[in-house]
Amino acid sequence: MPPSLTLPDGRTLALDAPLVMGIVNVTPDSFSDGGLLPDADAAIAHGLKLAEEGAAILDIGGESTRPGHAVIDAATELARVLPVIGGLKARGDTPISIDSWKAEVAEAALAAGATIVNDVWGAQRDPRIAAVAAAAGAPIVLMHNRDSIDAALDILAEVMRFLERSVAIARQAGVPQGQIVIDPGIGFGKTPRQNLDLIRNLDRLAVLGCPVLLGASRKSTLGLVTGRQVPAERLAASLSAHLYGASRGAALIRVHDVAPHVDALKVWRAIADETQVF
């Protein structure tokens, strides 16, 4: 039986084929789209558009996680994300994830209608977030992160150790194994070579027993490889990285550009699965 995630509202997300998670950043300073959604109405409209394009999940974030970002307090973050979650919940039925490492934010977002927690610090910066997910019956995404870059690191071993600890924290808090997703954290505290190595070896994360999320969309490593300095011009590079990741077992793909990824994954799956009938 293929893996799936069970949401607090009783719905399930089957992971027999990669799902697309659409990014909705309600931030003034994200690396690619900061300030492009200046208010809740714009963010809601963007989220609805991504849902129409085929996003299986909408990931709402109120705090930038780009290098050098300014940390904001929970009240500021909630003021940004709660109106968007409420608006999307009222006008659509696409599952919503809250992109935050703060337990307080996750708890309020889940109460407002979010159904997935996406923590860029893998429940290690605020471990209470795992208990919040467990209490709500929500899946949790645990991402690897580092405060600094160390080019000498065996990055795969580092990511495995970190995520093993994150999974243990979540399990101890009561999150079932089948509700945990892991993310190697492309672009977070890593060199470009380390980022590429992680995508190449994505299948080796399977030993942790959790579905894998890959989020390489528009990242600076892709800009270095292609020479594209403007993040929004890295669509082809993002598609390439994500299709390679899908071939290495990625179950979820977190992207800015939903429609092209949905189409690309459909074609990739049709080629890979000769039993598909049209």
N, C-alpha and C positions, 0 to 999 in steps of 0.2 A: 504494500500500500504506500503510495507516494506521501511524503511529508506534507503537513499543512499547519497553519497557525489558526488558533481559535481566538476570536475576538470577544470582548466582554458582552457584546450584544447578541452572541450566539452564532454569528456568521463565521465561516471558515474561509481561509485563503489557501487554496491548493498551490503547492510549490512543485508541481510536476513539470512546469516550464517556467523560465525566468519571468518574474513580475517586474513591472516598471513602477518605481516610486518617483513621483513628480515633486520637484523642489519649489516651495513657496517661501521665500525669504522676506520676512517683514522687518528688514534691517536697513539702516542707512549706510553700512560699511562692509557688506559682504564682498568677497574678492571679485565676483563676476557681475552680480545683479544688485548690489547695494544701492538703495535709494530709488530703484526702478518701480517699486510698489510703495508709494509714499503714504498710503493710508489703508484702512481696513477694506474699504470698498474696492480699491484697485487690487488688493491681494485676493479678495474673494472672487472677483471676476477672473483673475489669472488662474486661481485654483480650479474654478469651474471649467475654464478652457482646457486645462491639462486633463481634467477628468473626461471631457468630451473626446480628447485625443487618445484616450486609452490608458491613462494612469490607473493602476490598481490601488495605489495608496497616494495620499497627498501628505507631504512632510512639511510641517509648519515650524519655522524657526524664527525666534525673536532676538537672538544674540548671535552676532557674527563669530565664526570660529577661524577666520583667516589668521595667518601669522601676524602677530602684533596687535590683535584686536583688543578693544577695551572691554573689560568685564563689566557687566551691568548687574544691578540688583534684581531680585526676583519680581519686585513690584513693577519695575519698568518693563521687564520681559513679559509679564502677564498682561500688562496694558496693551502690548503690541499683539500678542497671539490670541487672547481670549475672544475679542470681537471677530477675528477671522475664523476661528474654530466654530463659533456660534453661527456665523453667517453661512459657512460651508455646510454645516450640519442641517441648517434650516432649508437650504436650497438644493441639496444633493445627498447621495447616499454612499459616496466613495469613502472608504475607511481613511481616517486621519491619524497620522502619527505626530507626536510632539517631539521636536528636536531640541532637547535640553538635557543638561547634566544635573539640574537642580531638582531635588525631590519635591520641593514646594510647588514649583512650576508644573512638574509632571502630574502631581495630584490634582491641581486645579484644572489642568487641561483635560485630564481624564473625566473629571466631573462635568466638564463643559461639552463632552462629546468625542474627544479623541479616544482611540482604541488601541494605540500602539505607543510605546515609549522608545525613543531613539537617543541613546546617551553616548556622546562623543568621548566620554571618559570611562566607559566600560564599568560603571558603578563603582569606580575607585576614587573619584573625587568627592562624591556624596553617596556613600553606600546605601543610604536610606531609600534611594530611588528604586532599588530592587524590591524592597518591601512594599512600596507604593504600587509597583506593577503587579506584584503577587496578589495584593489585596483586591485589586480591580479585575484580576483575571486577564490582564493584558500581556501580550508578547512584549519582549524587550530586546532591542538591538544593542549589543555591547561592542563598542569600537575601541581599537587600540589607539593610544595617543602618547605623545612624549612632549615634555617641555622644551627639549633641545634636540639637536641633530648630532649624531655620532656616526660618522662614515665608517668607522672601524667595526661597528656592530654586525654580528650575524643577525640580520634583521628578521629573518624567518623564525629563528630560535627565540628572539626577543618578543615577537608578536605572539608566538605560541605560548610562551610563559605568561605573558600579560593576560591573554584571553583565557587561559586555563584558570588563572586566579579570578578573573571577572565571572566566568561561568560558575565557579565555586561560590562566589558571593551571592549570585542570583539564586542558585540552588538552595543555599542555606537560608535565604530569605523566603523561600517557598515558591519560587518560579519553577514550574515543571521543565524538564529538559527540552521537551518538544515545543516550548514557548520561547526559547532563546535563539536569537540570531546573532552571528558574529560578523565583524567587519574589520578588515586589516588596517583601515585608516589611511588610505592613499592620500599623501600630501600632508600628513600630520607628523611632524618631527622626524622626517626622513629625507634622505638625499634623493635626487631623481633616479639614480641607479637602484636604490633600495625600493622605490616605488615600483619600478618596472620588474624587479626581481619578485616582488610580492604578487603581482598580477600573473607572472609566469608560473609561480608555484602555488597558485590559489587552491588547487586541488589537494595540497598537502594539509590544509586546515581541516579537512574532513575528519581527521582523527579526533577532533574535539566533539564530534557528534552533533553539530548544529548546522543549520542552513547558513550560507554565507551571503552577505550583502557586499556588493562592490560599488564604490562611488568614486569614479575617476573623472566625472564630468567637468570639462573645461579646465582641469587642473594645470598648474604651472609646468609640471613635468611634460605634459603633452605640448605645451607651448615651446619648451626647449627643444623637443624632438622635431617639431614641425617648423619652428621659426615664427609661429603665430603669436604675436605679443598681446593681441586683444582677445580676452577669454571667450567672447561670444563668437569668435571666428574659429573655434576649435571643435566644431561639430563633427567633422570627419574623423578627427583624432579621437574624440570621445566614443564615437561609434566603433572604431577599430578596437580600442581598449576594452570596451564592454563586450563586444562579440567574442574577443579572445577570452575574456573572463567567463563568459557563458560556456565556452567550450571547456573551461577548467572547473565548471561546477557551480558558478554563481547562481543563486536562486532568486536574488533580488538585485535590481540595478537602479541606483539612485541618480537621477538625471535632471538637467535643466530643460532639455529639448525632448519632450515626450513623443510627439508624433513620429519623428524619424526613427527613434529607438524602437517604438512599437512595430513599425514596418520592418526594420532591419531584423528584429528578433523573430518575426513571423517567417521571413525568408530563410533565416538561419535554421529555424526549426523544421521548415519544410524540406530543406536539403538534408538535414541530419536524420529526419524520421521518414523513411521511405514508405511507411504504412499510412501516411496522411492521404486522405481522399478529398478531391476538390469537386 
